Amino acid sequence: MIRPAAISAAALLAAFPATAEVLRFPADAEQRARRVVAGDSQFLPTAPAGGDRVDGIVAEGNVEQTAWNVGDGSLTTLQLIAPLREQLIGAGFEPIFECDTDACGGFDFRFEIDVMPEPDMHVNLGDFRYFSARRGEDAEFVSLLVSRTARTGFVQLTRIGAPEAAPAFTASTKTPAPDMPVIPEPAGPIAETLEKAGHVTLDDLVFETGSSRLGGAEFASLAGLARYLRSNPDRRVTLVGHTDAQGALGVNITLSRSRATAVRERLIDSYGVAPDQIEADGVGFLAPRASNLTPEGRTRNRRVEVVLTSTQ
């Protein structure tokens, strides 16, 4: 299915002639991922999610799919999708279906459609829009999926065309992404450990020394935890920060709580986890998992754990 990239207010006046296959993106648009598959199929919803099903059609053909980051999060999802939608209609595509967040069916709708994996494409379940369209007798389809966080906008553009058709769209970007297969990632061991043991340590997190500032890298543990929580909206967890035994207890409790809070904010802002699913607290050095007498032990004790607090 096709998900068009989000576009900024600067592109609102951009034309998309019927003879051209170029979608105009703003200067700050960055292509994060792309996949091309010869001979595939995509499910395109034709109605909101309701009950235990989503009505739709299955489009078949060559699939081209791209994911984009756009801007600093200041554009609304309507501002992101409107220019792209108008360009597609101007190019001869006839709308099939479009919707906005709750009107789409929220969680149930989003998980019926194909979405490129985090962190390249992110869907905030509290703020997203979807659009699909069809053109010509050869049954060429496109779809757009846009969302945003407080920090950036996300756009996914998907095109499904006849095998002999050329790629539908091109665009200039700051950083074109290499072609790569897109394979949906399972929640993985984070989910399994939480369900079986009730807690798990986020061992790959990196904080600045003596600070609660979480590093800017993408962390596999957070992506896995986010997938688990988004897929299980009834689950609740508490993030618990821990420190080594250097320094006063009060200072370390404050630091550990601040680090847990930083992780909570990252999960909400960058991964779209619902705020009411996550609490944050800290216990300083009161629950070590290794001796504080060695550097290695102190390193192991500086951590953030996830505790499953749901009881049903």
Short mmCIF file of the C-alpha atoms (twelve columns), coordinates in Angstrom:
data_MODEL
# 
_entry.id   MODEL 
# 
loop_
_atom_site.group_PDB 
_atom_site.id 
_atom_site.type_symbol 
_atom_site.label_atom_id 
_atom_site.label_alt_id 
_atom_site.label_comp_id 
_atom_site.label_asym_id 
_atom_site.label_seq_id 
_atom_site.Cartn_x 
_atom_site.Cartn_y 
_atom_site.Cartn_z 
_atom_site.pdbx_PDB_model_num 
ATOM 1   C CA . MET A 1   0.000   0.000   0.000   1 
ATOM 2   C CA . ILE A 2   1.168   3.509   -0.528  1 
ATOM 3   C CA . ARG A 3   1.747   6.038   2.156   1 
ATOM 4   C CA . PRO A 4   2.723   9.494   0.993   1 
ATOM 5   C CA . ALA A 5   5.273   11.532  2.767   1 
ATOM 6   C CA . ALA A 6   4.352   14.435  4.914   1 
ATOM 7   C CA . ILE A 7   4.807   17.854  3.469   1 
ATOM 8   C CA . SER A 8   5.370   21.244  5.052   1 
ATOM 9   C CA . ALA A 9   3.496   24.508  4.767   1 
ATOM 10  C CA . ALA A 10  6.180   25.683  2.320   1 
ATOM 11  C CA . ALA A 11  4.937   23.082  -0.160  1 
ATOM 12  C CA . LEU A 12  1.279   24.046  -0.034  1 
ATOM 13  C CA . LEU A 13  1.535   25.882  -3.366  1 
ATOM 14  C CA . ALA A 14  3.562   23.205  -5.126  1 
ATOM 15  C CA . ALA A 15  1.993   21.837  -8.291  1 
ATOM 16  C CA . PHE A 16  1.893   18.201  -9.316  1 
ATOM 17  C CA . PRO A 17  1.226   18.150  -13.077 1 
ATOM 18  C CA . ALA A 18  -0.536  15.082  -14.397 1 
ATOM 19  C CA . THR A 19  2.430   14.452  -16.681 1 
ATOM 20  C CA . ALA A 20  4.987   14.528  -13.889 1 
ATOM 21  C CA . GLU A 21  5.604   11.894  -11.232 1 
ATOM 22  C CA . VAL A 22  7.277   14.112  -8.672  1 
ATOM 23  C CA . LEU A 23  5.963   14.804  -5.204  1 
ATOM 24  C CA . ARG A 24  7.273   18.092  -3.833  1 
ATOM 25  C CA . PHE A 25  8.736   17.926  -0.346  1 
ATOM 26  C CA . PRO A 26  9.880   20.744  1.937   1 
ATOM 27  C CA . ALA A 27  13.571  21.481  2.288   1 
ATOM 28  C CA . ASP A 28  13.730  19.859  5.722   1 
ATOM 29  C CA . ALA A 29  12.221  16.536  4.590   1 
ATOM 30  C CA . GLU A 30  14.510  13.545  5.094   1 
ATOM 31  C CA . GLN A 31  13.904  10.158  3.534   1 
ATOM 32  C CA . ARG A 32  14.599  7.571   6.230   1 
ATOM 33  C CA . ALA A 33  13.811  4.276   4.503   1 
ATOM 34  C CA . ARG A 34  12.715  2.825   1.182   1 
ATOM 35  C CA . ARG A 35  11.703  -0.593  -0.059  1 
ATOM 36  C CA . VAL A 36  10.750  -1.855  -3.503  1 
ATOM 37  C CA . VAL A 37  9.152   -5.283  -3.993  1 
ATOM 38  C CA . ALA A 38  8.294   -6.789  -7.387  1 
ATOM 39  C CA . GLY A 39  4.956   -8.541  -7.176  1 
ATOM 40  C CA . ASP A 40  3.327   -8.121  -3.788  1 
ATOM 41  C CA . SER A 41  -0.019  -7.152  -2.293  1 
ATOM 42  C CA . GLN A 42  -1.218  -4.594  0.224   1 
ATOM 43  C CA . PHE A 43  -4.461  -4.269  2.173   1 
ATOM 44  C CA . LEU A 44  -6.158  -0.883  1.728   1 
ATOM 45  C CA . PRO A 45  -8.964  -0.070  4.195   1 
ATOM 46  C CA . THR A 46  -12.145 1.381   2.700   1 
ATOM 47  C CA . ALA A 47  -13.860 2.075   6.034   1 
ATOM 48  C CA . PRO A 48  -12.992 2.721   9.690   1 
ATOM 49  C CA . ALA A 49  -12.228 -0.165  12.018  1 
ATOM 50  C CA . GLY A 50  -15.375 -1.442  13.641  1 
ATOM 51  C CA . GLY A 51  -16.189 -4.546  15.613  1 
ATOM 52  C CA . ASP A 52  -13.741 -7.313  14.803  1 
ATOM 53  C CA . ARG A 53  -12.950 -6.344  11.206  1 
ATOM 54  C CA . VAL A 54  -11.831 -3.612  8.840   1 
ATOM 55  C CA . ASP A 55  -13.412 -3.514  5.369   1 
ATOM 56  C CA . GLY A 56  -11.027 -2.978  2.486   1 
ATOM 57  C CA . ILE A 57  -9.517  -4.196  -0.772  1 
ATOM 58  C CA . VAL A 58  -6.299  -6.018  -1.595  1 
ATOM 59  C CA . ALA A 59  -4.196  -4.235  -4.222  1 
ATOM 60  C CA . GLU A 60  -1.641  -6.271  -6.165  1 
ATOM 61  C CA . GLY A 61  1.432   -5.268  -8.155  1 
ATOM 62  C CA . ASN A 62  4.897   -3.820  -7.643  1 
ATOM 63  C CA . VAL A 63  5.155   -2.058  -4.281  1 
ATOM 64  C CA . GLU A 64  7.270   1.028   -3.609  1 
ATOM 65  C CA . GLN A 65  7.253   2.324   -0.039  1 
ATOM 66  C CA . THR A 66  9.141   5.206   1.589   1 
ATOM 67  C CA . ALA A 67  9.240   6.720   5.066   1 
ATOM 68  C CA . TRP A 68  10.091  10.363  5.786   1 
ATOM 69  C CA . ASN A 69  10.806  12.681  8.698   1 
ATOM 70  C CA . VAL A 70  9.535   16.229  8.170   1 
ATOM 71  C CA . GLY A 71  10.196  19.318  10.283  1 
ATOM 72  C CA . ASP A 72  10.322  19.820  14.022  1 
ATOM 73  C CA . GLY A 73  6.862   18.606  15.019  1 
ATOM 74  C CA . SER A 74  5.219   22.028  14.691  1 
ATOM 75  C CA . LEU A 75  3.104   21.057  11.658  1 
ATOM 76  C CA . THR A 76  -0.252  19.417  12.314  1 
ATOM 77  C CA . THR A 77  -1.059  16.115  10.647  1 
ATOM 78  C CA . LEU A 78  -3.523  18.005  8.415   1 
ATOM 79  C CA . GLN A 79  -0.761  20.390  7.324   1 
ATOM 80  C CA . LEU A 80  1.435   17.384  6.601   1 
ATOM 81  C CA . ILE A 81  -1.048  15.402  4.539   1 
ATOM 82  C CA . ALA A 82  -3.050  18.107  2.722   1 
ATOM 83  C CA . PRO A 83  -0.391  19.223  0.186   1 
ATOM 84  C CA . LEU A 84  0.489   15.636  -0.701  1 
ATOM 85  C CA . ARG A 85  -3.145  14.653  -1.033  1 
ATOM 86  C CA . GLU A 86  -3.821  17.597  -3.356  1 
ATOM 87  C CA . GLN A 87  -0.794  16.753  -5.479  1 
ATOM 88  C CA . LEU A 88  -1.985  13.168  -5.863  1 
ATOM 89  C CA . ILE A 89  -5.514  14.224  -6.795  1 
ATOM 90  C CA . GLY A 90  -4.036  16.691  -9.277  1 
ATOM 91  C CA . ALA A 91  -2.082  13.816  -10.814 1 
ATOM 92  C CA . GLY A 92  -5.309  11.944  -11.534 1 
ATOM 93  C CA . PHE A 93  -5.744  9.790   -8.434  1 
ATOM 94  C CA . GLU A 94  -9.313  9.369   -7.220  1 
ATOM 95  C CA . PRO A 95  -9.724  9.150   -3.415  1 
ATOM 96  C CA . ILE A 96  -10.853 5.822   -2.001  1 
ATOM 97  C CA . PHE A 97  -10.871 6.524   1.729   1 
ATOM 98  C CA . GLU A 98  -9.433  8.954   4.261   1 
ATOM 99  C CA . CYS A 99  -9.770  9.352   8.008   1 
ATOM 100 C CA . ASP A 100 -8.311  10.985  11.113  1 
ATOM 101 C CA . THR A 101 -7.265  9.180   14.334  1 
ATOM 102 C CA . ASP A 102 -10.409 8.201   16.289  1 
ATOM 103 C CA . ALA A 103 -12.544 8.392   13.143  1 
ATOM 104 C CA . CYS A 104 -10.232 5.765   11.626  1 
ATOM 105 C CA . GLY A 105 -10.757 3.434   14.539  1 
ATOM 106 C CA . GLY A 106 -7.570  4.210   16.476  1 
ATOM 107 C CA . PHE A 107 -5.499  1.209   17.537  1 
ATOM 108 C CA . ASP A 108 -7.552  -1.379  15.622  1 
ATOM 109 C CA . PHE A 109 -7.229  0.531   12.331  1 
ATOM 110 C CA . ARG A 110 -3.508  1.226   12.608  1 
ATOM 111 C CA . PHE A 111 -2.689  -2.447  13.185  1 
ATOM 112 C CA . GLU A 112 -4.645  -3.564  10.124  1 
ATOM 113 C CA . ILE A 113 -2.380  -1.612  7.778   1 
ATOM 114 C CA . ASP A 114 1.243   -2.180  6.849   1 
ATOM 115 C CA . VAL A 115 3.605   0.264   8.571   1 
ATOM 116 C CA . MET A 116 7.360   0.504   8.096   1 
ATOM 117 C CA . PRO A 117 9.202   -0.234  11.352  1 
ATOM 118 C CA . GLU A 118 10.463  2.137   14.029  1 
ATOM 119 C CA . PRO A 119 12.352  4.414   14.131  1 
ATOM 120 C CA . ASP A 120 11.953  5.271   10.423  1 
ATOM 121 C CA . MET A 121 8.166   5.433   10.616  1 
ATOM 122 C CA . HIS A 122 6.275   6.170   13.803  1 
ATOM 123 C CA . VAL A 123 2.511   6.274   14.373  1 
ATOM 124 C CA . ASN A 124 1.250   8.262   17.340  1 
ATOM 125 C CA . LEU A 125 -2.060  6.542   18.088  1 
ATOM 126 C CA . GLY A 126 -3.410  9.840   19.387  1 
ATOM 127 C CA . ASP A 127 -2.662  11.813  16.202  1 
ATOM 128 C CA . PHE A 128 -2.492  10.273  12.727  1 
ATOM 129 C CA . ARG A 129 -4.222  10.545  9.328   1 
ATOM 130 C CA . TYR A 130 -4.671  8.128   6.446   1 
ATOM 131 C CA . PHE A 131 -5.491  8.611   2.754   1 
ATOM 132 C CA . SER A 132 -5.723  6.175   -0.143  1 
ATOM 133 C CA . ALA A 133 -6.516  6.658   -3.837  1 
ATOM 134 C CA . ARG A 134 -6.672  4.877   -7.199  1 
ATOM 135 C CA . ARG A 135 -5.772  5.932   -10.739 1 
ATOM 136 C CA . GLY A 136 -6.611  4.559   -14.181 1 
ATOM 137 C CA . GLU A 137 -7.672  1.254   -15.607 1 
ATOM 138 C CA . ASP A 138 -4.372  -0.351  -14.643 1 
ATOM 139 C CA . ALA A 139 -5.401  -0.075  -11.013 1 
ATOM 140 C CA . GLU A 140 -2.510  1.991   -9.694  1 
ATOM 141 C CA . PHE A 141 -2.944  2.685   -5.985  1 
ATOM 142 C CA . VAL A 142 -1.338  5.031   -3.495  1 
ATOM 143 C CA . SER A 143 -1.756  5.558   0.234   1 
ATOM 144 C CA . LEU A 144 -0.507  8.140   2.701   1 
ATOM 145 C CA . LEU A 145 -0.034  7.665   6.429   1 
ATOM 146 C CA . VAL A 146 1.091   10.673  8.476   1 
ATOM 147 C CA . SER A 147 1.663   11.209  12.164  1 
ATOM 148 C CA . ARG A 148 3.789   13.353  14.436  1 
ATOM 149 C CA . THR A 149 5.423   13.689  17.832  1 
ATOM 150 C CA . ALA A 150 6.506   16.813  19.670  1 
ATOM 151 C CA . ARG A 151 9.813   16.610  17.790  1 
ATOM 152 C CA . THR A 152 9.080   15.656  14.184  1 
ATOM 153 C CA . GLY A 153 6.501   14.698  11.593  1 
ATOM 154 C CA . PHE A 154 6.356   11.233  10.023  1 
ATOM 155 C CA . VAL A 155 5.099   10.356  6.552   1 
ATOM 156 C CA . GLN A 156 4.804   7.019   4.824   1 
ATOM 157 C CA . LEU A 157 4.113   6.909   1.090   1 
ATOM 158 C CA . THR A 158 3.166   3.628   -0.584  1 
ATOM 159 C CA . ARG A 159 2.496   3.009   -4.264  1 
ATOM 160 C CA . ILE A 160 1.202   -0.217  -5.837  1 
ATOM 161 C CA . GLY A 161 1.361   -0.423  -9.618  1 
ATOM 162 C CA . ALA A 162 1.295   -2.799  -12.558 1 
ATOM 163 C CA . PRO A 163 4.499   -4.833  -12.965 1 
ATOM 164 C CA . GLU A 164 5.487   -2.999  -16.150 1 
ATOM 165 C CA . ALA A 165 4.991   0.459   -14.627 1 
ATOM 166 C CA . ALA A 166 7.942   2.612   -13.679 1 
ATOM 167 C CA . PRO A 167 8.387   3.802   -10.067 1 
ATOM 168 C CA . ALA A 168 5.641   6.306   -9.415  1 
ATOM 169 C CA . PHE A 169 7.343   9.060   -7.446  1 
ATOM 170 C CA . THR A 170 10.663  10.752  -6.947  1 
ATOM 171 C CA . ALA A 171 11.691  13.594  -4.651  1 
ATOM 172 C CA . SER A 172 14.731  15.541  -3.571  1 
ATOM 173 C CA . THR A 173 15.797  14.916  0.028   1 
ATOM 174 C CA . LYS A 174 18.694  15.767  2.293   1 
ATOM 175 C CA . THR A 175 19.594  12.145  2.904   1 
ATOM 176 C CA . PRO A 176 18.197  9.546   0.494   1 
ATOM 177 C CA . ALA A 177 17.988  6.166   2.191   1 
ATOM 178 C CA . PRO A 178 19.348  3.029   0.526   1 
ATOM 179 C CA . ASP A 179 16.922  0.424   -0.734  1 
ATOM 180 C CA . MET A 180 16.274  -2.154  1.957   1 
ATOM 181 C CA . PRO A 181 13.710  -4.832  2.712   1 
ATOM 182 C CA . VAL A 182 11.220  -3.925  5.400   1 
ATOM 183 C CA . ILE A 183 10.614  -6.771  7.811   1 
ATOM 184 C CA . PRO A 184 8.141   -6.241  10.670  1 
ATOM 185 C CA . GLU A 185 9.969   -6.636  13.964  1 
ATOM 186 C CA . PRO A 186 8.430   -8.617  16.822  1 
ATOM 187 C CA . ALA A 187 8.485   -7.177  20.296  1 
ATOM 188 C CA . GLY A 188 11.114  -9.827  21.072  1 
ATOM 189 C CA . PRO A 189 12.655  -10.799 24.404  1 
ATOM 190 C CA . ILE A 190 11.490  -7.625  26.179  1 
ATOM 191 C CA . ALA A 191 7.858   -8.765  25.888  1 
ATOM 192 C CA . GLU A 192 8.637   -12.385 26.705  1 
ATOM 193 C CA . THR A 193 10.626  -11.513 29.830  1 
ATOM 194 C CA . LEU A 194 8.039   -9.027  31.074  1 
ATOM 195 C CA . GLU A 195 5.230   -11.548 30.712  1 
ATOM 196 C CA . LYS A 196 7.173   -14.393 32.363  1 
ATOM 197 C CA . ALA A 197 9.326   -12.676 35.006  1 
ATOM 198 C CA . GLY A 198 7.384   -9.452  35.587  1 
ATOM 199 C CA . HIS A 199 10.429  -7.225  35.100  1 
ATOM 200 C CA . VAL A 200 13.282  -6.638  32.662  1 
ATOM 201 C CA . THR A 201 16.373  -4.415  32.537  1 
ATOM 202 C CA . LEU A 202 16.938  -1.988  29.668  1 
ATOM 203 C CA . ASP A 203 20.618  -2.790  29.414  1 
ATOM 204 C CA . ASP A 204 21.470  -0.826  26.273  1 
ATOM 205 C CA . LEU A 205 20.555  2.639   27.586  1 
ATOM 206 C CA . VAL A 206 23.326  5.243   27.742  1 
ATOM 207 C CA . PHE A 207 23.201  8.298   30.012  1 
ATOM 208 C CA . GLU A 208 25.705  11.114  30.194  1 
ATOM 209 C CA . THR A 209 28.004  10.703  33.196  1 
ATOM 210 C CA . GLY A 210 26.382  11.956  36.407  1 
ATOM 211 C CA . SER A 211 23.376  13.157  34.419  1 
ATOM 212 C CA . SER A 212 19.806  12.105  33.733  1 
ATOM 213 C CA . ARG A 213 20.182  13.053  30.052  1 
ATOM 214 C CA . LEU A 214 19.487  10.031  27.869  1 
ATOM 215 C CA . GLY A 215 21.745  9.650   24.832  1 
ATOM 216 C CA . GLY A 216 20.370  10.519  21.429  1 
ATOM 217 C CA . ALA A 217 20.852  7.080   19.871  1 
ATOM 218 C CA . GLU A 218 18.032  4.720   19.015  1 
ATOM 219 C CA . PHE A 219 17.834  1.949   21.615  1 
ATOM 220 C CA . ALA A 220 16.595  -1.515  20.667  1 
ATOM 221 C CA . SER A 221 15.206  -2.083  24.173  1 
ATOM 222 C CA . LEU A 222 12.978  1.002   23.936  1 
ATOM 223 C CA . ALA A 223 11.728  0.037   20.479  1 
ATOM 224 C CA . GLY A 224 10.845  -3.436  21.763  1 
ATOM 225 C CA . LEU A 225 9.153   -2.113  24.894  1 
ATOM 226 C CA . ALA A 226 7.188   0.417   22.847  1 
ATOM 227 C CA . ARG A 227 5.957   -2.266  20.440  1 
ATOM 228 C CA . TYR A 228 4.854   -4.376  23.396  1 
ATOM 229 C CA . LEU A 229 2.963   -1.535  25.079  1 
ATOM 230 C CA . ARG A 230 1.312   -0.303  21.877  1 
ATOM 231 C CA . SER A 231 0.199   -3.837  21.085  1 
ATOM 232 C CA . ASN A 232 -1.115  -4.331  24.630  1 
ATOM 233 C CA . PRO A 233 -2.898  -1.102  25.634  1 
ATOM 234 C CA . ASP A 234 -4.216  -2.753  28.803  1 
ATOM 235 C CA . ARG A 235 -0.677  -3.257  30.148  1 
ATOM 236 C CA . ARG A 236 0.899   -0.819  32.620  1 
ATOM 237 C CA . VAL A 237 4.555   -0.610  33.623  1 
ATOM 238 C CA . THR A 238 6.724   1.336   36.031  1 
ATOM 239 C CA . LEU A 239 10.235  2.370   35.033  1 
ATOM 240 C CA . VAL A 240 12.545  2.115   38.036  1 
ATOM 241 C CA . GLY A 241 15.917  3.881   38.021  1 
ATOM 242 C CA . HIS A 242 18.932  2.477   39.908  1 
ATOM 243 C CA . THR A 243 22.396  3.882   40.686  1 
ATOM 244 C CA . ASP A 244 25.640  2.604   42.138  1 
ATOM 245 C CA . ALA A 245 26.528  3.287   45.785  1 
ATOM 246 C CA . GLN A 246 28.740  6.311   45.211  1 
ATOM 247 C CA . GLY A 247 27.370  9.435   46.864  1 
ATOM 248 C CA . ALA A 248 24.525  10.141  49.267  1 
ATOM 249 C CA . LEU A 249 21.322  8.127   49.133  1 
ATOM 250 C CA . GLY A 250 19.067  11.164  48.661  1 
ATOM 251 C CA . VAL A 251 21.098  12.424  45.705  1 
ATOM 252 C CA . ASN A 252 21.093  9.001   44.087  1 
ATOM 253 C CA . ILE A 253 17.360  8.515   44.532  1 
ATOM 254 C CA . THR A 254 16.775  11.848  42.802  1 
ATOM 255 C CA . LEU A 255 19.161  10.928  39.971  1 
ATOM 256 C CA . SER A 256 17.641  7.478   39.510  1 
ATOM 257 C CA . ARG A 257 14.115  8.904   39.388  1 
ATOM 258 C CA . SER A 258 15.220  11.544  36.866  1 
ATOM 259 C CA . ARG A 259 16.742  8.890   34.617  1 
ATOM 260 C CA . ALA A 260 13.572  6.792   34.734  1 
ATOM 261 C CA . THR A 261 11.556  9.910   33.895  1 
ATOM 262 C CA . ALA A 262 13.827  10.636  30.913  1 
ATOM 263 C CA . VAL A 263 13.171  7.136   29.581  1 
ATOM 264 C CA . ARG A 264 9.423   7.604   30.067  1 
ATOM 265 C CA . GLU A 265 9.503   10.865  28.114  1 
ATOM 266 C CA . ARG A 266 11.472  9.257   25.285  1 
ATOM 267 C CA . LEU A 267 8.938   6.411   25.023  1 
ATOM 268 C CA . ILE A 268 6.060   8.893   24.840  1 
ATOM 269 C CA . ASP A 269 7.630   11.528  22.573  1 
ATOM 270 C CA . SER A 270 9.590   9.347   20.154  1 
ATOM 271 C CA . TYR A 271 7.793   6.008   20.221  1 
ATOM 272 C CA . GLY A 272 4.159   7.011   20.686  1 
ATOM 273 C CA . VAL A 273 3.454   5.085   23.893  1 
ATOM 274 C CA . ALA A 274 0.357   6.277   25.764  1 
ATOM 275 C CA . PRO A 275 1.388   8.303   28.869  1 
ATOM 276 C CA . ASP A 276 -1.052  6.459   31.136  1 
ATOM 277 C CA . GLN A 277 0.745   3.171   30.451  1 
ATOM 278 C CA . ILE A 278 4.028   4.281   32.053  1 
ATOM 279 C CA . GLU A 279 5.035   5.510   35.513  1 
ATOM 280 C CA . ALA A 280 8.571   6.430   36.579  1 
ATOM 281 C CA . ASP A 281 10.335  6.164   39.936  1 
ATOM 282 C CA . GLY A 282 13.799  5.611   41.387  1 
ATOM 283 C CA . VAL A 283 15.362  3.783   44.350  1 
ATOM 284 C CA . GLY A 284 18.968  4.971   44.147  1 
ATOM 285 C CA . PHE A 285 21.404  2.255   45.277  1 
ATOM 286 C CA . LEU A 286 18.918  0.319   47.463  1 
ATOM 287 C CA . ALA A 287 18.464  -2.611  45.062  1 
ATOM 288 C CA . PRO A 288 21.888  -3.591  43.648  1 
ATOM 289 C CA . ARG A 289 22.262  -6.552  41.316  1 
ATOM 290 C CA . ALA A 290 26.048  -6.729  41.770  1 
ATOM 291 C CA . SER A 291 28.718  -5.697  44.253  1 
ATOM 292 C CA . ASN A 292 29.497  -1.982  44.423  1 
ATOM 293 C CA . LEU A 293 33.098  -2.829  45.394  1 
ATOM 294 C CA . THR A 294 34.221  -3.206  41.768  1 
ATOM 295 C CA . PRO A 295 33.908  -0.921  38.704  1 
ATOM 296 C CA . GLU A 296 32.161  -3.733  36.827  1 
ATOM 297 C CA . GLY A 297 29.625  -4.160  39.598  1 
ATOM 298 C CA . ARG A 298 28.921  -0.448  39.799  1 
ATOM 299 C CA . THR A 299 28.357  -0.351  36.045  1 
ATOM 300 C CA . ARG A 300 25.802  -3.186  36.282  1 
ATOM 301 C CA . ASN A 301 24.008  -1.390  39.102  1 
ATOM 302 C CA . ARG A 302 23.478  1.782   37.055  1 
ATOM 303 C CA . ARG A 303 20.371  0.827   35.141  1 
ATOM 304 C CA . VAL A 304 16.672  1.356   34.438  1 
ATOM 305 C CA . GLU A 305 14.317  -1.579  34.922  1 
ATOM 306 C CA . VAL A 306 10.780  -2.097  33.668  1 
ATOM 307 C CA . VAL A 307 8.307   -3.581  36.140  1 
ATOM 308 C CA . LEU A 308 4.997   -4.921  34.864  1 
ATOM 309 C CA . THR A 309 2.304   -3.522  37.159  1 
ATOM 310 C CA . SER A 310 -0.833  -4.790  35.386  1 
ATOM 311 C CA . THR A 311 -2.667  -7.396  37.445  1 
ATOM 312 C CA . GLN A 312 -5.119  -8.652  34.808  1 
# 
